[in-house]
Amino acid sequence: MNWLLKKFTGEHLEQLKNGDIVYSKKLDVQATVLGYKHFNGFMHYRLKYERIGSEPIEKLISPAGLEIEGFEKSA
């Protein structure tokens, strides 16, 4: 039910913009939004993952995938 609360308070991850930063405590990783694409009819974000001590990587992930992995928008 936490996702429902976030959706109504405007803190959901379906309206990220280029340059927004999200963070996951679960994965201990910070990611920057590089853009978005429509893949199989659904919107996905291009993210650049940055973890201390490793090379940055780019991934394509859906807003639901961000919720599952515990990502939250950073201030």
All heavy atoms as a GROMACS GRO file, in nm:
protein
  613
    1MET      N    1   0.081  -0.120   0.000
    1MET     CA    2   0.000   0.000   0.000
    1MET      C    3   0.086   0.127   0.000
    1MET      O    4   0.034   0.234  -0.021
    1MET     CB    5  -0.093  -0.001   0.120
    1MET     CG    6  -0.197  -0.111   0.117
    1MET     SD    7  -0.305  -0.102  -0.024
    1MET     CE    8  -0.419   0.021   0.026
    2ASN      N    9   0.214   0.112   0.027
    2ASN     CA   10   0.303   0.228   0.028
    2ASN      C   11   0.307   0.296  -0.108
    2ASN      O   12   0.314   0.418  -0.118
    2ASN     CB   13   0.443   0.185   0.072
    2ASN     CG   14   0.531   0.303   0.103
    2ASN    OD1   15   0.482   0.410   0.137
    2ASN    ND2   16   0.660   0.283   0.092
    3TRP      N   17   0.305   0.218  -0.218
    3TRP     CA   18   0.308   0.274  -0.353
    3TRP      C   19   0.183   0.357  -0.380
    3TRP      O   20   0.189   0.457  -0.449
    3TRP     CB   21   0.323   0.165  -0.457
    3TRP     CG   22   0.208   0.069  -0.462
    3TRP    CD1   23   0.195  -0.047  -0.391
    3TRP    CD2   24   0.089   0.081  -0.539
    3TRP    NE1   25   0.075  -0.106  -0.420
    3TRP    CE2   26   0.008  -0.029  -0.510
    3TRP    CE3   27   0.044   0.176  -0.629
    3TRP    CZ2   28  -0.116  -0.048  -0.568
    3TRP    CZ3   29  -0.082   0.157  -0.688
    3TRP    CH2   30  -0.160   0.045  -0.658
    4LEU      N   31   0.070   0.317  -0.322
    4LEU     CA   32  -0.054   0.392  -0.340
    4LEU      C   33  -0.045   0.528  -0.272
    4LEU      O   34  -0.085   0.630  -0.328
    4LEU     CB   35  -0.172   0.311  -0.286
    4LEU     CG   36  -0.310   0.366  -0.313
    4LEU    CD1   37  -0.336   0.375  -0.462
    4LEU    CD2   38  -0.414   0.277  -0.247
    5LEU      N   39   0.011   0.531  -0.152
    5LEU     CA   40   0.030   0.657  -0.080
    5LEU      C   41   0.121   0.751  -0.157
    5LEU      O   42   0.092   0.869  -0.172
    5LEU     CB   43   0.088   0.630   0.059
    5LEU     CG   44   0.118   0.752   0.145
    5LEU    CD1   45  -0.011   0.828   0.178
    5LEU    CD2   46   0.187   0.711   0.272
    6LYS      N   47   0.231   0.697  -0.212
    6LYS     CA   48   0.324   0.779  -0.290
    6LYS      C   49   0.257   0.834  -0.416
    6LYS      O   50   0.282   0.946  -0.457
    6LYS     CB   51   0.447   0.698  -0.328
    6LYS     CG   52   0.540   0.672  -0.214
    6LYS     CD   53   0.660   0.594  -0.260
    6LYS     CE   54   0.753   0.566  -0.144
    6LYS     NZ   55   0.870   0.491  -0.187
    7LYS      N   56   0.171   0.755  -0.478
    7LYS     CA   57   0.104   0.797  -0.599
    7LYS      C   58   0.013   0.917  -0.572
    7LYS      O   59   0.006   1.012  -0.649
    7LYS     CB   60   0.024   0.682  -0.657
    7LYS     CG   61  -0.021   0.704  -0.798
    7LYS     CD   62  -0.059   0.570  -0.857
    7LYS     CE   63  -0.077   0.577  -1.004
    7LYS     NZ   64   0.043   0.566  -1.082
    8PHE      N   65  -0.057   0.916  -0.458
    8PHE     CA   66  -0.150   1.025  -0.425
    8PHE      C   67  -0.078   1.149  -0.371
    8PHE      O   68  -0.128   1.259  -0.384
    8PHE     CB   69  -0.255   0.978  -0.325
    8PHE     CG   70  -0.360   0.891  -0.388
    8PHE    CD1   71  -0.381   0.763  -0.342
    8PHE    CD2   72  -0.435   0.936  -0.495
    8PHE    CE1   73  -0.478   0.682  -0.401
    8PHE    CE2   74  -0.531   0.856  -0.555
    8PHE     CZ   75  -0.552   0.728  -0.506
    9THR      N   76   0.040   1.132  -0.312
    9THR     CA   77   0.113   1.246  -0.258
    9THR      C   78   0.206   1.309  -0.361
    9THR      O   79   0.270   1.410  -0.334
    9THR     CB   80   0.196   1.207  -0.134
    9THR    OG1   81   0.288   1.106  -0.171
    9THR    CG2   82   0.108   1.162  -0.021
   10GLY      N   83   0.216   1.249  -0.479
   10GLY     CA   84   0.300   1.306  -0.585
   10GLY      C   85   0.445   1.266  -0.578
   10GLY      O   86   0.528   1.321  -0.648
   11GLU      N   87   0.480   1.170  -0.493
   11GLU     CA   88   0.618   1.126  -0.479
   11GLU      C   89   0.647   1.001  -0.561
   11GLU      O   90   0.747   0.936  -0.540
   11GLU     CB   91   0.650   1.100  -0.332
   11GLU     CG   92   0.641   1.222  -0.245
   11GLU     CD   93   0.667   1.190  -0.099
   11GLU    OE1   94   0.723   1.084  -0.070
   11GLU    OE2   95   0.630   1.272  -0.015
   12HIS      N   96   0.560   0.966  -0.653
   12HIS     CA   97   0.579   0.845  -0.731
   12HIS      C   98   0.687   0.865  -0.837
   12HIS      O   99   0.726   0.977  -0.868
   12HIS     CB  100   0.448   0.798  -0.792
   12HIS     CG  101   0.381   0.900  -0.879
   12HIS    ND1  102   0.355   1.027  -0.841
   12HIS    CD2  103   0.337   0.891  -1.005
   12HIS    CE1  104   0.297   1.093  -0.937
   12HIS    NE2  105   0.285   1.014  -1.040
   13LEU      N  106   0.733   0.757  -0.892
   13LEU     CA  107   0.847   0.760  -0.984
   13LEU      C  108   0.806   0.757  -1.130
   13LEU      O  109   0.885   0.723  -1.216
   13LEU     CB  110   0.939   0.642  -0.952
   13LEU     CG  111   0.998   0.643  -0.812
   13LEU    CD1  112   1.069   0.512  -0.782
   13LEU    CD2  113   1.093   0.760  -0.795
   14GLU      N  114   0.682   0.793  -1.160
   14GLU     CA  115   0.635   0.789  -1.298
   14GLU      C  116   0.654   0.922  -1.371
   14GLU      O  117   0.624   0.931  -1.489
   14GLU     CB  118   0.488   0.747  -1.302
   14GLU     CG  119   0.466   0.606  -1.254
   14GLU     CD  120   0.320   0.569  -1.247
   14GLU    OE1  121   0.235   0.656  -1.271
   14GLU    OE2  122   0.292   0.453  -1.215
   15GLN      N  123   0.700   1.024  -1.302
   15GLN     CA  124   0.715   1.154  -1.365
   15GLN      C  125   0.853   1.213  -1.342
   15GLN      O  126   0.868   1.330  -1.314
   15GLN     CB  127   0.608   1.250  -1.314
   15GLN     CG  128   0.468   1.206  -1.350
   15GLN     CD  129   0.363   1.301  -1.296
   15GLN    OE1  130   0.392   1.393  -1.223
   15GLN    NE2  131   0.240   1.277  -1.334
   16LEU      N  132   0.956   1.130  -1.357
   16LEU     CA  133   1.092   1.179  -1.343
   16LEU      C  134   1.133   1.253  -1.470
   16LEU      O  135   1.084   1.225  -1.578
   16LEU     CB  136   1.187   1.062  -1.319
   16LEU     CG  137   1.167   0.984  -1.190
   16LEU    CD1  138   1.260   0.864  -1.186
   16LEU    CD2  139   1.190   1.073  -1.069
   17LYS      N  140   1.223   1.347  -1.455
   17LYS     CA  141   1.272   1.427  -1.568
   17LYS      C  142   1.422   1.403  -1.584
   17LYS      O  143   1.488   1.352  -1.494
   17LYS     CB  144   1.244   1.574  -1.542
   17LYS     CG  145   1.097   1.607  -1.535
   17LYS     CD  146   1.078   1.755  -1.503
   17LYS     CE  147   0.934   1.793  -1.501
   17LYS     NZ  148   0.859   1.745  -1.388
   18ASN      N  149   1.475   1.444  -1.699
   18ASN     CA  150   1.619   1.433  -1.722
   18ASN      C  151   1.695   1.506  -1.613
   18ASN      O  152   1.663   1.618  -1.577
   18ASN     CB  153   1.657   1.492  -1.858
   18ASN     CG  154   1.606   1.410  -1.973
   18ASN    OD1  155   1.564   1.297  -1.955
   18ASN    ND2  156   1.608   1.468  -2.090
   19GLY      N  157   1.796   1.440  -1.559
   19GLY     CA  158   1.879   1.502  -1.455
   19GLY      C  159   1.833   1.472  -1.314
   19GLY      O  160   1.906   1.499  -1.219
   20ASP      N  161   1.713   1.416  -1.296
   20ASP     CA  162   1.667   1.380  -1.162
   20ASP      C  163   1.755   1.270  -1.106
   20ASP      O  164   1.805   1.184  -1.179
   20ASP     CB  165   1.522   1.333  -1.163
   20ASP     CG  166   1.422   1.447  -1.175
   20ASP    OD1  167   1.463   1.564  -1.158
   20ASP    OD2  168   1.304   1.419  -1.201
   21ILE      N  169   1.773   1.271  -0.975
   21ILE     CA  170   1.856   1.171  -0.909
   21ILE      C  171   1.767   1.088  -0.818
   21ILE      O  172   1.685   1.141  -0.743
   21ILE     CB  173   1.968   1.238  -0.828
   21ILE    CG1  174   2.060   1.313  -0.924
   21ILE    CG2  175   2.046   1.136  -0.747
   21ILE    CD1  176   2.166   1.396  -0.856
   22VAL      N  177   1.783   0.955  -0.826
   22VAL     CA  178   1.710   0.863  -0.740
   22VAL      C  179   1.813   0.780  -0.663
   22VAL      O  180   1.926   0.761  -0.708
   22VAL     CB  181   1.615   0.772  -0.821
   22VAL    CG1  182   1.500   0.852  -0.879
   22VAL    CG2  183   1.687   0.698  -0.931
   23TYR      N  184   1.773   0.734  -0.544
   23TYR     CA  185   1.864   0.659  -0.458
   23TYR      C  186   1.791   0.538  -0.400
   23TYR      O  187   1.674   0.547  -0.364
   23TYR     CB  188   1.916   0.747  -0.344
   23TYR     CG  189   2.008   0.673  -0.251
   23TYR    CD1  190   2.139   0.646  -0.289
   23TYR    CD2  191   1.965   0.627  -0.128
   23TYR    CE1  192   2.224   0.576  -0.206
   23TYR    CE2  193   2.050   0.557  -0.043
   23TYR     CZ  194   2.180   0.532  -0.083
   23TYR     OH  195   2.263   0.462  -0.001
   24SER      N  196   1.860   0.426  -0.393
   24SER     CA  197   1.805   0.305  -0.332
   24SER      C  198   1.889   0.265  -0.212
   24SER      O  199   2.009   0.236  -0.226
   24SER     CB  200   1.803   0.190  -0.433
   24SER     OG  201   1.767   0.069  -0.370
   25LYS      N  202   1.828   0.264  -0.095
   25LYS     CA  203   1.898   0.216   0.025
   25LYS      C  204   1.919   0.066   0.016
   25LYS      O  205   2.020   0.014   0.062
   25LYS     CB  206   1.815   0.248   0.150
   25LYS     CG  207   1.806   0.394   0.181
   25LYS     CD  208   1.720   0.416   0.304
   25LYS     CE  209   1.695   0.564   0.325
   25LYS     NZ  210   1.604   0.589   0.436
   26LYS      N  211   1.823  -0.002  -0.045
   26LYS     CA  212   1.828  -0.148  -0.060
   26LYS      C  213   1.951  -0.191  -0.139
   26LYS      O  214   2.019  -0.286  -0.103
   26LYS     CB  215   1.700  -0.194  -0.129
   26LYS     CG  216   1.686  -0.341  -0.149
   26LYS     CD  217   1.551  -0.369  -0.215
   26LYS     CE  218   1.532  -0.514  -0.246
   26LYS     NZ  219   1.402  -0.538  -0.311
   27LEU      N  220   1.980  -0.121  -0.249
   27LEU     CA  221   2.095  -0.155  -0.335
   27LEU      C  222   2.218  -0.071  -0.305
   27LEU      O  223   2.326  -0.100  -0.358
   27LEU     CB  224   2.057  -0.136  -0.482
   27LEU     CG  225   1.942  -0.219  -0.536
   27LEU    CD1  226   1.912  -0.181  -0.679
   27LEU    CD2  227   1.975  -0.367  -0.526
   28ASP      N  228   2.203   0.031  -0.223
   28ASP     CA  229   2.310   0.126  -0.192
   28ASP      C  230   2.371   0.183  -0.321
   28ASP      O  231   2.491   0.176  -0.345
   28ASP     CB  232   2.418   0.061  -0.106
   28ASP     CG  233   2.516   0.165  -0.053
   28ASP    OD1  234   2.474   0.281  -0.032
   28ASP    OD2  235   2.634   0.130  -0.032
   29VAL      N  236   2.282   0.237  -0.406
   29VAL     CA  237   2.325   0.292  -0.534
   29VAL      C  238   2.246   0.419  -0.564
   29VAL      O  239   2.131   0.432  -0.527
   29VAL     CB  240   2.309   0.187  -0.647
   29VAL    CG1  241   2.165   0.156  -0.673
   29VAL    CG2  242   2.378   0.229  -0.773
   30GLN      N  243   2.313   0.511  -0.630
   30GLN     CA  244   2.251   0.636  -0.676
   30GLN      C  245   2.244   0.630  -0.827
   30GLN      O  246   2.336   0.581  -0.893
   30GLN     CB  247   2.337   0.753  -0.632
   30GLN     CG  248   2.288   0.887  -0.679
   30GLN     CD  249   2.375   1.000  -0.627
   30GLN    OE1  250   2.417   0.997  -0.513
   30GLN    NE2  251   2.403   1.096  -0.711
   31ALA      N  252   2.134   0.680  -0.884
   31ALA     CA  253   2.119   0.678  -1.030
   31ALA      C  254   2.068   0.813  -1.078
   31ALA      O  255   1.990   0.879  -1.010
   31ALA     CB  256   2.022   0.568  -1.071
   32THR      N  257   2.114   0.852  -1.197
   32THR     CA  258   2.072   0.976  -1.260
   32THR      C  259   1.989   0.943  -1.384
   32THR      O  260   2.028   0.856  -1.462
   32THR     CB  261   2.196   1.058  -1.303
   32THR    OG1  262   2.280   1.078  -1.189
   32THR    CG2  263   2.155   1.193  -1.358
   33VAL      N  264   1.878   1.011  -1.400
   33VAL     CA  265   1.791   0.989  -1.516
   33VAL      C  266   1.854   1.057  -1.638
   33VAL      O  267   1.882   1.176  -1.635
   33VAL     CB  268   1.649   1.044  -1.490
   33VAL    CG1  269   1.562   1.026  -1.614
   33VAL    CG2  270   1.586   0.979  -1.369
   34LEU      N  271   1.877   0.978  -1.743
   34LEU     CA  272   1.936   1.030  -1.867
   34LEU      C  273   1.832   1.053  -1.975
   34LEU      O  274   1.860   1.117  -2.076
   34LEU     CB  275   2.041   0.932  -1.920
   34LEU     CG  276   2.158   0.903  -1.828
   34LEU    CD1  277   2.248   0.799  -1.892
   34LEU    CD2  278   2.236   1.028  -1.797
   35GLY      N  279   1.713   1.001  -1.955
   35GLY     CA  280   1.607   1.015  -2.054
   35GLY      C  281   1.506   0.904  -2.035
   35GLY      O  282   1.510   0.830  -1.937
   36TYR      N  283   1.416   0.891  -2.131
   36TYR     CA  284   1.318   0.783  -2.124
   36TYR      C  285   1.287   0.732  -2.264
   36TYR      O  286   1.311   0.799  -2.363
   36TYR     CB  287   1.191   0.827  -2.052
   36TYR     CG  288   1.112   0.933  -2.124
   36TYR    CD1  289   1.011   0.899  -2.213
   36TYR    CD2  290   1.140   1.068  -2.105
   36TYR    CE1  291   0.939   0.997  -2.280
   36TYR    CE2  292   1.068   1.166  -2.171
   36TYR     CZ  293   0.967   1.130  -2.257
   36TYR     OH  294   0.897   1.225  -2.324
   37LYS      N  295   1.238   0.609  -2.270
   37LYS     CA  296   1.201   0.544  -2.396
   37LYS      C  297   1.072   0.467  -2.373
   37LYS      O  298   1.041   0.428  -2.261
   37LYS     CB  299   1.308   0.444  -2.439
   37LYS     CG  300   1.435   0.502  -2.487
   37LYS     CD  301   1.525   0.391  -2.538
   37LYS     CE  302   1.647   0.450  -2.603
   37LYS     NZ  303   1.730   0.347  -2.666
   38HIS      N  304   1.001   0.445  -2.480
   38HIS     CA  305   0.885   0.356  -2.475
   38HIS      C  306   0.930   0.221  -2.528
   38HIS      O  307   0.979   0.210  -2.641
   38HIS     CB  308   0.769   0.411  -2.556
   38HIS     CG  309   0.705   0.528  -2.489
   38HIS    ND1  310   0.613   0.514  -2.388
   38HIS    CD2  311   0.722   0.661  -2.503
   38HIS    CE1  312   0.574   0.632  -2.345
   38HIS    NE2  313   0.641   0.724  -2.414
   39PHE      N  314   0.920   0.120  -2.444
   39PHE     CA  315   0.965  -0.015  -2.477
   39PHE      C  316   0.849  -0.110  -2.452
   39PHE      O  317   0.795  -0.114  -2.341
   39PHE     CB  318   1.086  -0.049  -2.389
   39PHE     CG  319   1.146  -0.182  -2.417
   39PHE    CD1  320   1.217  -0.205  -2.534
   39PHE    CD2  321   1.136  -0.285  -2.326
   39PHE    CE1  322   1.274  -0.327  -2.559
   39PHE    CE2  323   1.193  -0.408  -2.350
   39PHE     CZ  324   1.262  -0.429  -2.467
   40ASN      N  325   0.808  -0.184  -2.555
   40ASN     CA  326   0.692  -0.274  -2.546
   40ASN      C  327   0.566  -0.202  -2.502
   40ASN      O  328   0.484  -0.256  -2.429
   40ASN     CB  329   0.720  -0.392  -2.452
   40ASN     CG  330   0.818  -0.491  -2.510
   40ASN    OD1  331   0.836  -0.496  -2.631
   40ASN    ND2  332   0.880  -0.570  -2.425
   41GLY      N  333   0.552  -0.078  -2.542
   41GLY     CA  334   0.432  -0.001  -2.510
   41GLY      C  335   0.432   0.064  -2.373
   41GLY      O  336   0.334   0.128  -2.335
   42PHE      N  337   0.538   0.047  -2.296
   42PHE     CA  338   0.546   0.105  -2.162
   42PHE      C  339   0.667   0.198  -2.153
   42PHE      O  340   0.769   0.175  -2.217
   42PHE     CB  341   0.559  -0.004  -2.055
   42PHE     CG  342   0.440  -0.095  -2.049
   42PHE    CD1  343   0.443  -0.218  -2.112
   42PHE    CD2  344   0.325  -0.056  -1.983
   42PHE    CE1  345   0.333  -0.302  -2.108
   42PHE    CE2  346   0.215  -0.139  -1.978
   42PHE     CZ  347   0.218  -0.262  -2.041
   43MET      N  348   0.656   0.300  -2.069
   43MET     CA  349   0.765   0.393  -2.051
   43MET      C  350   0.872   0.332  -1.961
   43MET      O  351   0.841   0.269  -1.859
   43MET     CB  352   0.715   0.523  -1.987
   43MET     CG  353   0.824   0.626  -1.978
   43MET     SD  354   0.773   0.776  -1.895
   43MET     CE  355   0.740   0.717  -1.732
   44HIS      N  356   0.997   0.348  -2.000
   44HIS     CA  357   1.112   0.306  -1.922
   44HIS      C  358   1.211   0.421  -1.915
   44HIS      O  359   1.221   0.501  -2.007
   44HIS     CB  360   1.181   0.186  -1.988
   44HIS     CG  361   1.105   0.059  -1.977
   44HIS    ND1  362   0.986   0.038  -2.042
   44HIS    CD2  363   1.132  -0.054  -1.909
   44HIS    CE1  364   0.943  -0.084  -2.015
   44HIS    NE2  365   1.030  -0.142  -1.934
   45TYR      N  366   1.285   0.430  -1.805
   45TYR     CA  367   1.386   0.534  -1.788
   45TYR      C  368   1.524   0.479  -1.821
   45TYR      O  369   1.555   0.365  -1.789
   45TYR     CB  370   1.388   0.584  -1.644
   45TYR     CG  371   1.265   0.660  -1.604
   45TYR    CD1  372   1.176   0.608  -1.512
   45TYR    CD2  373   1.238   0.784  -1.659
   45TYR    CE1  374   1.063   0.677  -1.475
   45TYR    CE2  375   1.125   0.854  -1.623
   45TYR     CZ  376   1.038   0.801  -1.531
   45TYR     OH  377   0.926   0.869  -1.496
   46ARG      N  378   1.605   0.562  -1.886
   46ARG     CA  379   1.748   0.533  -1.902
   46ARG      C  380   1.817   0.592  -1.780
   46ARG      O  381   1.810   0.712  -1.755
   46ARG     CB  382   1.803   0.599  -2.028
   46ARG     CG  383   1.773   0.524  -2.154
   46ARG     CD  384   1.841   0.586  -2.276
   46ARG     NE  385   1.977   0.626  -2.251
   46ARG     CZ  386   2.026   0.748  -2.280
   46ARG    NH1  387   1.948   0.839  -2.336
   46ARG    NH2  388   2.151   0.777  -2.255
   47LEU      N  389   1.882   0.507  -1.702
   47LEU     CA  390   1.948   0.551  -1.580
   47LEU      C  391   2.097   0.522  -1.587
   47LEU      O  392   2.140   0.422  -1.642
   47LEU     CB  393   1.890   0.479  -1.458
   47LEU     CG  394   1.744   0.502  -1.426
   47LEU    CD1  395   1.703   0.417  -1.308
   47LEU    CD2  396   1.719   0.648  -1.396
   48LYS      N  397   2.174   0.610  -1.526
   48LYS     CA  398   2.318   0.589  -1.510
   48LYS      C  399   2.340   0.559  -1.362
   48LYS      O  400   2.323   0.645  -1.276
   48LYS     CB  401   2.394   0.715  -1.550
   48LYS     CG  402   2.542   0.704  -1.535
   48LYS     CD  403   2.606   0.833  -1.582
   48LYS     CE  404   2.752   0.839  -1.549
   48LYS     NZ  405   2.808   0.969  -1.585
   49TYR      N  406   2.372   0.432  -1.333
   49TYR     CA  407   2.396   0.387  -1.196
   49TYR      C  408   2.538   0.421  -1.155
   49TYR      O  409   2.632   0.396  -1.229
   49TYR     CB  410   2.378   0.236  -1.185
   49TYR     CG  411   2.235   0.190  -1.186
   49TYR    CD1  412   2.163   0.181  -1.304
   49TYR    CD2  413   2.174   0.154  -1.069
   49TYR    CE1  414   2.033   0.137  -1.304
   49TYR    CE2  415   2.042   0.110  -1.068
   49TYR     CZ  416   1.973   0.102  -1.187
   49TYR     OH  417   1.844   0.059  -1.187
   50GLU      N  418   2.552   0.475  -1.034
   50GLU     CA  419   2.684   0.508  -0.982
   50GLU      C  420   2.698   0.451  -0.842
   50GLU      O  421   2.621   0.482  -0.753
   50GLU     CB  422   2.701   0.660  -0.978
   50GLU     CG  423   2.691   0.725  -1.114
   50GLU     CD  424   2.692   0.876  -1.106
   50GLU    OE1  425   2.746   0.932  -1.009
   50GLU    OE2  426   2.639   0.939  -1.198
   51ARG      N  427   2.798   0.365  -0.827
   51ARG     CA  428   2.826   0.304  -0.697
   51ARG      C  429   2.972   0.332  -0.665
   51ARG      O  430   3.057   0.326  -0.754
   51ARG     CB  431   2.799   0.154  -0.703
   51ARG     CG  432   2.817   0.086  -0.570
   51ARG     CD  433   2.786  -0.060  -0.579
   51ARG     NE  434   2.643  -0.078  -0.565
   51ARG     CZ  435   2.580  -0.188  -0.592
   51ARG    NH1  436   2.643  -0.291  -0.639
   51ARG    NH2  437   2.449  -0.196  -0.574
   52ILE      N  438   3.001   0.361  -0.541
   52ILE     CA  439   3.138   0.392  -0.500
   52ILE      C  440   3.228   0.272  -0.529
   52ILE      O  441   3.198   0.159  -0.494
   52ILE     CB  442   3.143   0.428  -0.350
   52ILE    CG1  443   3.062   0.555  -0.326
   52ILE    CG2  444   3.286   0.446  -0.303
   52ILE    CD1  445   3.047   0.592  -0.180
   53GLY      N  446   3.338   0.300  -0.596
   53GLY     CA  447   3.437   0.197  -0.625
   53GLY      C  448   3.411   0.114  -0.749
   53GLY      O  449   3.478   0.014  -0.770
   54SER      N  450   3.314   0.152  -0.831
   54SER     CA  451   3.290   0.076  -0.954
   54SER      C  452   3.260   0.171  -1.069
   54SER      O  453   3.232   0.288  -1.050
   54SER     CB  454   3.173  -0.022  -0.934
   54SER     OG  455   3.053   0.048  -0.916
   55GLU      N  456   3.265   0.116  -1.189
   55GLU     CA  457   3.237   0.194  -1.309
   55GLU      C  458   3.088   0.225  -1.319
   55GLU      O  459   3.005   0.140  -1.288
   55GLU     CB  460   3.278   0.114  -1.433
   55GLU     CG  461   3.427   0.097  -1.449
   55GLU     CD  462   3.493   0.223  -1.497
   55GLU    OE1  463   3.436   0.293  -1.581
   55GLU    OE2  464   3.604   0.252  -1.448
   56PRO      N  465   3.051   0.346  -1.363
   56PRO     CA  466   2.908   0.375  -1.386
   56PRO      C  467   2.854   0.292  -1.502
   56PRO      O  468   2.925   0.267  -1.599
   56PRO     CB  469   2.905   0.524  -1.421
   56PRO     CG  470   3.043   0.574  -1.411
   56PRO     CD  471   3.135   0.460  -1.388
   57ILE      N  472   2.730   0.246  -1.488
   57ILE     CA  473   2.667   0.169  -1.595
   57ILE      C  474   2.531   0.231  -1.627
   57ILE      O  475   2.473   0.300  -1.544
   57ILE     CB  476   2.650   0.020  -1.557
   57ILE    CG1  477   2.565   0.006  -1.431
   57ILE    CG2  478   2.782  -0.049  -1.541
   57ILE    CD1  479   2.524  -0.136  -1.401
   58GLU      N  480   2.484   0.206  -1.748
   58GLU     CA  481   2.352   0.254  -1.789
   58GLU      C  482   2.256   0.138  -1.797
   58GLU      O  483   2.294   0.029  -1.842
   58GLU     CB  484   2.360   0.324  -1.924
   58GLU     CG  485   2.427   0.458  -1.917
   58GLU     CD  486   2.421   0.533  -2.049
   58GLU    OE1  487   2.329   0.508  -2.129
   58GLU    OE2  488   2.509   0.617  -2.071
   59LYS      N  489   2.132   0.160  -1.752
   59LYS     CA  490   2.028   0.058  -1.756
   59LYS      C  491   1.898   0.119  -1.800
   59LYS      O  492   1.875   0.239  -1.784
   59LYS     CB  493   2.006  -0.003  -1.617
   59LYS     CG  494   2.106  -0.105  -1.576
   59LYS     CD  495   2.060  -0.173  -1.450
   59LYS     CE  496   2.136  -0.300  -1.427
   59LYS     NZ  497   2.085  -0.373  -1.313
   60LEU      N  498   1.810   0.036  -1.852
   60LEU     CA  499   1.676   0.074  -1.890
   60LEU      C  500   1.582   0.005  -1.791
   60LEU      O  501   1.586  -0.118  -1.779
   60LEU     CB  502   1.648   0.028  -2.033
   60LEU     CG  503   1.526   0.082  -2.103
   60LEU    CD1  504   1.537   0.233  -2.121
   60LEU    CD2  505   1.510   0.016  -2.238
   61ILE      N  506   1.501   0.083  -1.718
   61ILE     CA  507   1.416   0.025  -1.613
   61ILE      C  508   1.282   0.099  -1.607
   61ILE      O  509   1.276   0.219  -1.631
   61ILE     CB  510   1.488   0.027  -1.476
   61ILE    CG1  511   1.413  -0.053  -1.372
   61ILE    CG2  512   1.516   0.167  -1.431
   61ILE    CD1  513   1.495  -0.081  -1.247
   62SER      N  514   1.178   0.026  -1.575
   62SER     CA  515   1.044   0.084  -1.568
   62SER      C  516   1.022   0.150  -1.431
   62SER      O  517   1.093   0.120  -1.335
   62SER     CB  518   0.939  -0.025  -1.588
   62SER     OG  519   0.938  -0.113  -1.478
   63PRO      N  520   0.923   0.238  -1.420
   63PRO     CA  521   0.890   0.298  -1.290
   63PRO      C  522   0.855   0.191  -1.186
   63PRO      O  523   0.892   0.203  -1.070
   63PRO     CB  524   0.771   0.388  -1.320
   63PRO     CG  525   0.786   0.425  -1.463
   63PRO     CD  526   0.845   0.302  -1.527
   64ALA      N  527   0.786   0.085  -1.228
   64ALA     CA  528   0.752  -0.022  -1.134
   64ALA      C  529   0.878  -0.093  -1.085
   64ALA      O  530   0.888  -0.130  -0.968
   64ALA     CB  531   0.658  -0.122  -1.202
   65GLY      N  532   0.976  -0.110  -1.174
   65GLY     CA  533   1.102  -0.171  -1.135
   65GLY      C  534   1.177  -0.086  -1.034
   65GLY      O  535   1.241  -0.137  -0.942
   66LEU      N  536   1.169   0.046  -1.050
   66LEU     CA  537   1.231   0.136  -0.953
   66LEU      C  538   1.166   0.121  -0.816
   66LEU      O  539   1.233   0.119  -0.713
   66LEU     CB  540   1.220   0.281  -1.000
   66LEU     CG  541   1.303   0.321  -1.121
   66LEU    CD1  542   1.268   0.462  -1.164
   66LEU    CD2  543   1.451   0.311  -1.090
   67GLU      N  544   1.034   0.109  -0.814
   67GLU     CA  545   0.960   0.091  -0.687
   67GLU      C  546   1.001  -0.040  -0.620
   67GLU      O  547   1.022  -0.044  -0.500
   67GLU     CB  548   0.809   0.091  -0.712
   67GLU     CG  549   0.752   0.224  -0.751
   67GLU     CD  550   0.735   0.320  -0.633
   67GLU    OE1  551   0.734   0.275  -0.517
   67GLU    OE2  552   0.724   0.440  -0.659
   68ILE      N  553   1.010  -0.147  -0.699
   68ILE     CA  554   1.045  -0.278  -0.645
   68ILE      C  555   1.183  -0.275  -0.582
   68ILE      O  556   1.206  -0.335  -0.476
   68ILE     CB  557   1.037  -0.386  -0.755
   68ILE    CG1  558   0.890  -0.409  -0.792
   68ILE    CG2  559   1.102  -0.516  -0.709
   68ILE    CD1  560   0.871  -0.493  -0.916
   69GLU      N  561   1.278  -0.207  -0.644
   69GLU     CA  562   1.414  -0.201  -0.593
   69GLU      C  563   1.433  -0.095  -0.484
   69GLU      O  564   1.543  -0.074  -0.437
   69GLU     CB  565   1.513  -0.177  -0.707
   69GLU     CG  566   1.522  -0.293  -0.803
   69GLU     CD  567   1.566  -0.422  -0.735
   69GLU    OE1  568   1.642  -0.417  -0.638
   69GLU    OE2  569   1.525  -0.529  -0.782
   70GLY      N  570   1.327  -0.026  -0.445
   70GLY     CA  571   1.334   0.067  -0.332
   70GLY      C  572   1.390   0.204  -0.364
   70GLY      O  573   1.438   0.273  -0.275
   71PHE      N  574   1.383   0.246  -0.490
   71PHE     CA  575   1.435   0.376  -0.527
   71PHE      C  576   1.340   0.486  -0.481
   71PHE      O  577   1.218   0.470  -0.482
   71PHE     CB  578   1.453   0.388  -0.678
   71PHE     CG  579   1.582   0.328  -0.727
   71PHE    CD1  580   1.586   0.198  -0.773
   71PHE    CD2  581   1.699   0.401  -0.726
   71PHE    CE1  582   1.703   0.142  -0.818
   71PHE    CE2  583   1.818   0.347  -0.771
   71PHE     CZ  584   1.819   0.218  -0.818
   72GLU      N  585   1.397   0.597  -0.440
   72GLU     CA  586   1.321   0.718  -0.404
   72GLU      C  587   1.390   0.837  -0.466
   72GLU      O  588   1.511   0.839  -0.481
   72GLU     CB  589   1.318   0.735  -0.252
   72GLU     CG  590   1.243   0.626  -0.180
   72GLU     CD  591   1.242   0.647  -0.029
   72GLU    OE1  592   1.306   0.743   0.020
   72GLU    OE2  593   1.179   0.566   0.039
   73LYS      N  594   1.311   0.937  -0.502
   73LYS     CA  595   1.367   1.057  -0.562
   73LYS      C  596   1.442   1.136  -0.456
   73LYS      O  597   1.392   1.160  -0.347
   73LYS     CB  598   1.255   1.141  -0.623
   73LYS     CG  599   1.305   1.259  -0.701
   73LYS     CD  600   1.191   1.330  -0.770
   73LYS     CE  601   1.240   1.453  -0.840
   73LYS     NZ  602   1.132   1.526  -0.903
   74SER      N  603   1.565   1.176  -0.488
   74SER     CA  604   1.645   1.258  -0.398
   74SER      C  605   1.607   1.404  -0.412
   74SER      O  606   1.563   1.447  -0.518
   74SER     CB  607   1.794   1.242  -0.429
   74SER     OG  608   1.834   1.110  -0.411
   75ALA      N  609   1.627   1.478  -0.306
   75ALA     CA  610   1.592   1.621  -0.308
   75ALA      C  611   1.691   1.702  -0.386
   75ALA      O  612   1.794   1.669  -0.423
   75ALA     CB  613   1.585   1.674  -0.167
   0.00000   0.00000   0.00000
